[in-house]
């Protein structure tokens, strides 16, 4: 399945690197031969489903490409340290595969494997990805390899990455943003790729100096980190941003200092749904996520409302944590995002439907409150969650991180809200925190805030 791309790249001098290991594209087939031998010696056949613990490293990326090339069905997971010691490999996976510190491949039988559920409709040629759990209990999203790769090619067409580019990936490739929007499109383009594991500002700047990227993939929180911590300006060809909505203020600050921002919108189920083009005007890129990709349709029921998506290369269906197929993918996928479609077909994502409440009989979006509070001088970060009940409806709590050197109090923030928001949207409570909790994929952990 990947051979058609490997063959043209087999003489390429382009590289995949992580700062420790480096592999040229011409060497990939040699690594595939080693993996094939290693799997055969371990008794792992293409009909066996695998749990692959992945990280942003060259050995992990090569194994991931091999599993796709050979047609294995596999569950893509972060490494054991991120999973936690209490995590059990699902019983539908017969083997566990991971990468050791020296870059070598390790495989072992899964002690909890249940052969009675080993066979299913998703037994060969499928990728299993866990949902983030940001809005509930995680489950497994199932993608056919062919759809995943077509989805990545679709993203490549819009982003126009080419063989002359050098792509920095500080986002994890065990999530769909890093894998389907970043790594695979860059690989198909023949671009040089820098995989960054557990990137922080210091590590990123060190890798930036060494690798000299032309393109970067980031989440909004890392864009903010770069704005705060990087003193000198730098001109990227563009930076692709996804995961959460980037505020217009952050957009303009980043674009002024580091070059074009290209917003991208997608989901674990649909992969890449929409993205701006690097050639779109800054006004389009500041306010929207661009237009839907080819073979993707998006509709809403009114001028503004919940977004529904039809994708030629979306997911196949869901499975439970034991690997049993759940409901299949319907013709139109309910994104649970609220948005609107512009006259030119561009898509504006306003927020999650889950992240809204009814107050005084009207819908109030957390994103609107967060944008208003973020404009208060001295607010570094803010997130709003629903907590309890009030006379207006659901209660609202604004969790804020105060900028260093600022003396804002909880009362100060709430009083400022009365000047910025309609009364129904004023938070009932303000809570000041040292930092906002994040999920392993970098998204805000709203459940942790609710539990405070």
C-alpha positions as CSV (number, residue, x, y, z in Angstrom):
1,X,0.0,0.0,0.0
2,X,2.9,2.3,0.7
3,X,5.1,0.8,-2.0
4,X,3.9,3.2,-4.6
5,X,5.4,6.0,-2.5
6,X,8.4,4.2,-1.2
7,X,9.7,3.3,-4.7
8,X,9.9,6.9,-6.0
9,X,11.5,7.9,-2.7
10,X,14.0,5.0,-2.5
11,X,16.8,7.1,-3.9
12,X,15.9,10.2,-1.9
13,X,18.5,11.7,0.4
14,X,15.8,13.2,2.6
15,X,15.7,12.1,6.2
16,X,13.5,11.3,9.2
17,X,15.3,12.3,12.3
18,X,14.6,12.7,16.1
19,X,17.9,14.2,17.2
20,X,19.3,10.8,18.2
21,X,18.5,8.5,15.3
22,X,18.4,9.5,11.6
23,X,17.2,7.4,8.6
24,X,17.3,8.4,5.0
25,X,14.3,7.5,2.9
26,X,16.6,5.2,0.8
27,X,17.2,3.1,3.9
28,X,13.6,2.5,4.9
29,X,13.2,-0.7,2.9
30,X,16.2,-2.2,4.7
31,X,14.5,-1.5,8.1
32,X,11.3,-3.1,6.8
33,X,13.2,-6.3,6.0
34,X,14.6,-6.4,9.5
35,X,11.1,-5.9,11.0
36,X,9.7,-8.6,8.8
37,X,12.3,-11.0,10.0
38,X,11.8,-10.0,13.7
39,X,8.1,-10.5,13.5
40,X,8.5,-13.9,11.9
41,X,10.9,-15.0,14.6
42,X,8.4,-13.9,17.2
43,X,5.6,-15.8,15.5
44,X,3.6,-12.6,14.7
45,X,1.5,-13.0,11.6
46,X,-0.4,-10.4,9.6
47,X,-3.6,-11.8,11.0
48,X,-2.6,-11.0,14.6
49,X,-3.7,-7.7,16.0
50,X,-1.0,-5.7,17.8
51,X,-0.8,-3.0,20.4
52,X,2.0,-0.7,19.3
53,X,3.3,1.7,21.9
54,X,4.6,4.6,19.8
55,X,6.5,7.8,20.5
56,X,8.0,10.6,18.4
57,X,11.2,8.7,17.4
58,X,12.7,7.4,14.2
59,X,12.4,3.7,15.3
60,X,8.7,4.2,16.2
61,X,8.0,6.0,12.9
62,X,9.6,3.2,10.9
63,X,7.6,0.5,12.7
64,X,4.4,2.4,12.2
65,X,5.2,2.7,8.4
66,X,6.0,-1.0,8.3
67,X,2.7,-2.0,10.0
68,X,0.8,0.0,7.4
69,X,2.9,-1.4,4.6
70,X,2.4,-5.0,5.7
71,X,-1.3,-4.6,6.4
72,X,-1.3,-5.4,10.1
73,X,-4.3,-4.3,12.3
74,X,-2.9,-2.5,15.2
75,X,-3.9,-0.3,18.2
76,X,-1.8,2.9,18.3
77,X,-0.9,3.9,21.8
78,X,1.5,6.3,23.6
79,X,4.4,4.7,25.4
80,X,4.0,2.9,28.7
81,X,5.1,5.9,30.8
82,X,2.2,8.0,29.4
83,X,-0.3,5.1,29.6
84,X,0.4,4.6,33.3
85,X,1.1,1.3,35.2
86,X,-2.6,0.6,35.6
87,X,-3.3,0.4,31.9
88,X,-3.9,-3.1,30.5
89,X,-3.4,-3.9,26.8
90,X,-6.9,-4.7,25.4
91,X,-7.6,-8.4,25.2
92,X,-8.2,-8.4,21.4
93,X,-4.5,-7.6,20.8
94,X,-2.4,-10.8,20.7
95,X,1.0,-9.0,20.9
96,X,2.5,-5.9,22.4
97,X,5.2,-4.1,20.4
98,X,7.3,-1.3,21.7
99,X,10.7,0.4,21.2
100,X,13.6,0.2,23.7
101,X,15.9,3.0,24.6
102,X,18.5,1.8,22.2
103,X,16.0,2.0,19.3
104,X,15.5,-1.8,19.0
105,X,12.1,-3.4,18.6
106,X,10.7,-5.5,21.4
107,X,7.6,-7.7,21.1
108,X,5.9,-9.9,23.6
109,X,2.6,-11.8,23.9
110,X,-0.2,-10.0,25.6
111,X,-1.0,-12.0,28.7
112,X,-4.7,-10.8,28.6
113,X,-5.2,-11.9,25.0
114,X,-8.6,-13.6,24.6
115,X,-8.6,-15.8,21.5
116,X,-12.4,-16.1,21.5
117,X,-12.7,-12.5,20.4
118,X,-9.7,-12.3,18.2
119,X,-11.6,-12.5,15.0
120,X,-13.8,-9.6,13.9
121,X,-14.6,-7.4,11.0
122,X,-11.6,-5.3,11.8
123,X,-9.1,-8.2,11.9
124,X,-6.7,-7.1,9.2
125,X,-5.7,-3.8,7.6
126,X,-7.1,-1.5,10.2
127,X,-5.8,1.1,12.6
128,X,-7.4,1.5,16.1
129,X,-7.0,4.9,17.8
130,X,-8.3,5.8,21.2
131,X,-10.4,8.9,21.5
132,X,-9.0,11.5,23.8
133,X,-11.6,11.1,26.5
134,X,-12.0,14.9,26.7
135,X,-15.8,14.6,26.6
136,X,-16.3,11.2,28.1
137,X,-15.0,7.7,28.4
138,X,-12.4,6.8,25.7
139,X,-13.4,4.3,23.0
140,X,-11.7,3.0,19.9
141,X,-12.0,4.6,16.5
142,X,-11.3,2.2,13.6
143,X,-9.8,3.4,10.3
144,X,-9.1,1.2,7.3
145,X,-5.5,1.7,6.2
146,X,-6.6,2.7,2.7
147,X,-8.8,5.5,4.0
148,X,-6.1,6.7,6.4
149,X,-3.6,7.0,3.6
150,X,-6.1,8.7,1.2
151,X,-7.0,11.1,4.0
152,X,-3.3,12.0,4.4
153,X,-2.9,12.5,0.6
154,X,-5.9,14.8,0.7
155,X,-4.3,16.9,3.4
156,X,-1.1,17.0,1.4
157,X,-2.9,18.4,-1.6
158,X,-4.3,21.3,0.5
159,X,-1.1,22.0,2.5
160,X,1.2,21.8,-0.5
161,X,4.2,20.4,1.4
162,X,7.0,19.5,-1.0
163,X,10.3,17.7,-1.1
164,X,12.2,20.9,-0.3
165,X,10.4,21.4,3.0
166,X,11.8,20.5,6.4
167,X,8.9,19.7,8.8
168,X,9.1,19.9,12.6
169,X,6.6,17.7,14.4
170,X,6.5,18.4,18.1
171,X,2.9,16.9,18.1
172,X,2.6,13.2,18.9
173,X,2.3,10.8,15.9
174,X,0.1,8.5,18.0
175,X,-2.7,11.0,17.5
176,X,-4.5,11.7,14.2
177,X,-3.2,15.3,14.0
178,X,0.4,14.3,14.2
179,X,0.0,11.2,12.1
180,X,-2.6,11.9,9.5
181,X,-2.1,15.7,9.0
182,X,1.6,16.0,9.8
183,X,3.8,12.8,9.5
184,X,2.1,10.9,6.6
185,X,1.6,13.9,4.3
186,X,5.2,15.1,4.9
187,X,6.4,11.5,4.2
188,X,4.4,11.3,1.0
189,X,5.8,14.6,-0.1
190,X,9.4,13.5,0.4
191,X,10.0,16.2,2.9
192,X,12.7,16.0,5.7
193,X,10.9,15.3,9.0
194,X,12.1,16.1,12.5
195,X,10.2,14.1,15.2
196,X,10.3,15.7,18.6
197,X,9.5,13.7,21.7
198,X,7.9,15.4,24.7
199,X,8.8,18.8,23.2
200,X,9.1,21.8,25.5
201,X,10.4,25.2,24.7
202,X,14.0,24.5,25.3
203,X,14.0,21.2,23.4
204,X,12.1,22.7,20.6
205,X,14.5,25.7,20.2
206,X,17.5,23.3,20.3
207,X,16.0,21.2,17.5
208,X,15.0,24.2,15.6
209,X,18.6,25.5,15.5
210,X,19.9,22.0,14.3
211,X,17.2,21.0,11.9
212,X,16.2,24.5,10.5
213,X,12.5,23.7,9.7
214,X,10.5,25.5,7.1
215,X,7.1,24.1,8.4
216,X,5.9,23.2,11.9
217,X,2.8,21.5,13.3
218,X,1.6,22.8,16.6
219,X,-1.3,23.1,19.0
220,X,-2.4,26.5,20.2
221,X,-0.9,26.2,23.6
222,X,2.5,25.6,22.1
223,X,2.1,28.6,19.8
224,X,1.6,30.7,23.0
225,X,4.6,29.1,24.6
226,X,6.8,30.0,21.6
227,X,5.5,33.6,21.6
228,X,6.4,34.0,25.3
229,X,9.7,32.2,25.2
230,X,11.3,32.9,21.9
231,X,12.9,36.3,21.9
232,X,13.9,36.6,18.2
233,X,11.5,36.4,15.3
234,X,11.8,33.6,12.8
235,X,10.1,33.2,9.4
236,X,8.6,29.8,8.8
237,X,7.0,29.1,5.4
238,X,4.0,28.3,7.5
239,X,2.8,26.7,10.8
240,X,-0.1,24.3,10.8
241,X,-2.3,24.7,14.0
242,X,-5.0,22.4,15.2
243,X,-6.4,20.8,18.3
244,X,-8.2,23.9,19.7
245,X,-9.3,27.2,18.4
246,X,-6.5,29.8,18.1
247,X,-7.6,33.2,19.3
248,X,-7.3,36.0,16.8
249,X,-4.9,37.9,19.1
250,X,-2.5,34.9,19.2
251,X,-2.9,34.4,15.4
252,X,-1.8,37.9,14.6
253,X,1.0,37.9,17.2
254,X,2.3,34.6,15.8
255,X,1.9,35.6,12.1
256,X,3.8,38.8,12.7
257,X,6.7,37.1,14.4
258,X,6.9,33.7,12.8
259,X,5.2,33.7,9.5
260,X,1.9,32.3,8.1
261,X,-0.5,30.4,10.4
262,X,-2.5,27.7,8.6
263,X,-5.5,26.6,10.7
264,X,-6.6,22.9,10.3
265,X,-9.8,21.3,11.5
266,X,-10.4,17.6,12.0
267,X,-11.3,14.8,14.4
268,X,-10.2,11.3,15.4
269,X,-13.1,9.9,13.4
270,X,-12.8,12.0,10.3
271,X,-9.1,12.8,10.1
272,X,-8.6,16.1,8.3
273,X,-11.9,17.8,7.5
274,X,-10.9,21.3,6.5
275,X,-7.8,23.4,6.3
276,X,-6.7,26.8,5.1
277,X,-4.3,26.9,2.2
278,X,-1.0,28.6,2.8
279,X,-1.9,31.0,0.0
280,X,-5.2,32.1,1.6
281,X,-5.4,35.7,2.8
282,X,-4.5,36.4,6.4
283,X,-8.1,37.5,7.0
284,X,-9.5,34.1,6.0
285,X,-6.8,32.3,8.0
286,X,-7.4,34.4,11.1
287,X,-11.2,33.9,11.3
288,X,-11.7,30.4,9.7
289,X,-10.2,27.0,9.3
290,X,-10.4,27.3,5.5
291,X,-12.7,25.3,3.3
292,X,-13.5,21.5,3.5
293,X,-11.0,19.3,1.7
294,X,-11.9,17.6,-1.6
295,X,-14.2,14.6,-1.1
296,X,-15.4,16.2,2.1
297,X,-18.8,17.9,2.6
298,X,-19.9,19.9,5.7
299,X,-23.5,21.1,6.4
300,X,-25.4,22.8,9.1
301,X,-29.1,23.0,9.7
302,X,-29.2,26.8,9.9
303,X,-27.1,29.9,9.4
304,X,-25.2,28.9,12.5
305,X,-25.4,25.5,14.1
306,X,-24.0,22.0,14.7
307,X,-21.6,20.8,12.0
308,X,-22.2,17.6,10.2
309,X,-19.5,16.0,8.0
310,X,-19.5,13.5,5.1
311,X,-16.0,12.2,4.3
312,X,-15.1,9.8,1.6
313,X,-12.1,8.7,3.7
314,X,-13.4,8.9,7.3
315,X,-13.5,6.1,9.9
316,X,-15.0,2.7,9.5
317,X,-16.7,2.6,12.9
318,X,-16.2,2.3,16.6
319,X,-15.0,-0.6,18.7
320,X,-15.2,-1.0,22.5
321,X,-12.0,-1.5,24.6
322,X,-12.3,-5.2,24.1
323,X,-12.2,-4.8,20.3
324,X,-15.9,-5.7,19.7
325,X,-17.3,-3.6,16.8
326,X,-19.9,-1.0,18.0
327,X,-21.9,1.2,15.7
328,X,-20.5,1.7,12.2
329,X,-19.9,5.0,10.6
330,X,-23.1,6.7,9.3
331,X,-23.4,8.6,6.0
332,X,-23.2,12.0,7.9
333,X,-21.0,12.3,11.0
334,X,-22.2,14.5,13.9
335,X,-19.1,16.5,14.9
336,X,-20.6,18.0,18.0
337,X,-18.9,21.2,17.0
338,X,-20.9,24.5,16.5
339,X,-20.0,26.6,13.6
340,X,-21.0,28.5,10.4
341,X,-20.2,28.4,6.7
342,X,-19.2,31.6,4.9
343,X,-20.2,32.7,1.5
344,X,-17.0,31.4,0.0
345,X,-17.4,28.0,1.6
346,X,-15.0,28.7,4.4
347,X,-15.7,27.1,7.8
348,X,-15.7,28.9,11.1
349,X,-15.7,26.6,14.1
350,X,-17.2,28.5,17.1
351,X,-16.8,25.8,19.8
352,X,-18.0,22.5,21.1
353,X,-21.7,21.9,21.4
354,X,-20.7,20.1,24.7
355,X,-19.0,23.3,25.8
356,X,-22.2,25.4,26.0
357,X,-25.0,25.8,28.5
358,X,-28.5,27.2,28.5
359,X,-28.8,30.3,30.7
360,X,-31.9,32.5,31.0
361,X,-33.3,30.5,28.1
362,X,-30.4,31.3,25.7
363,X,-27.4,29.3,24.6
364,X,-24.1,30.5,26.1
365,X,-20.8,29.2,24.6
366,X,-17.8,28.7,26.8
367,X,-15.6,29.9,23.9
368,X,-17.3,33.3,23.9
369,X,-16.7,33.8,27.6
370,X,-13.1,32.6,27.3
371,X,-12.4,35.1,24.5
372,X,-13.8,37.9,26.6
373,X,-11.9,37.0,29.7
374,X,-8.7,36.5,27.7
375,X,-8.9,40.2,26.8
376,X,-8.6,41.3,30.4
377,X,-5.0,42.6,31.0
378,X,-3.1,40.2,33.2
379,X,-5.0,37.0,32.1
380,X,-2.5,34.4,30.6
381,X,-4.9,31.5,30.1
382,X,-8.6,30.8,30.8
383,X,-11.0,27.9,30.5
384,X,-14.7,27.8,31.4
385,X,-16.6,24.8,32.7
386,X,-20.2,24.1,33.8
387,X,-20.5,23.4,37.5
388,X,-23.7,22.9,39.5
389,X,-27.0,24.7,39.1
390,X,-28.0,28.4,39.6
391,X,-31.2,30.4,39.1
392,X,-30.1,31.2,35.6
393,X,-29.4,27.6,34.7
394,X,-26.2,25.7,34.7
395,X,-23.5,27.3,36.8
396,X,-20.3,28.6,35.2
397,X,-16.8,28.6,36.6
398,X,-13.9,30.4,34.9
399,X,-10.5,28.9,35.7
400,X,-7.8,31.5,35.1
401,X,-4.0,31.5,35.0
402,X,-2.6,35.0,35.9
403,X,0.4,36.4,34.0
404,X,3.6,36.7,36.1
405,X,3.9,39.9,38.0
406,X,0.1,40.6,37.8
407,X,-1.9,40.9,41.0
408,X,-5.4,40.2,39.7
409,X,-7.7,38.5,42.2
410,X,-10.8,36.3,41.5
411,X,-13.1,39.2,42.4
412,X,-11.2,41.5,40.0
413,X,-11.7,39.1,37.1
414,X,-15.4,38.5,37.9
415,X,-16.1,42.3,38.2
416,X,-14.4,42.9,34.8
417,X,-16.7,40.3,33.2
418,X,-19.7,42.5,34.0
419,X,-18.2,45.1,31.6
420,X,-17.4,42.5,28.9
421,X,-20.3,40.0,28.8
422,X,-24.1,39.9,29.0
423,X,-25.2,39.0,32.5
424,X,-26.3,35.5,31.5
425,X,-22.7,34.8,30.5
426,X,-20.9,36.2,33.6
427,X,-19.2,33.3,35.4
428,X,-20.7,32.5,38.8
429,X,-17.3,31.7,40.1
430,X,-13.7,32.5,39.2
431,X,-10.9,30.2,40.2
432,X,-7.2,31.1,39.9
433,X,-4.8,28.3,39.1
434,X,-1.1,28.0,38.6
435,X,-1.7,26.2,35.3
436,X,-4.5,24.5,33.3
437,X,-4.5,20.7,33.3
438,X,-3.9,19.1,29.9
439,X,-4.6,15.6,28.4
440,X,-1.8,13.6,26.9
441,X,-2.7,14.9,23.5
442,X,-2.2,18.5,24.6
443,X,-5.9,19.4,24.8
444,X,-7.4,21.0,27.9
445,X,-8.6,18.5,30.5
446,X,-12.0,20.0,31.3
447,X,-13.0,17.0,33.4
448,X,-10.1,17.8,35.8
449,X,-11.3,21.4,36.1
450,X,-14.9,20.2,36.8
451,X,-13.5,18.0,39.6
452,X,-11.6,20.8,41.3
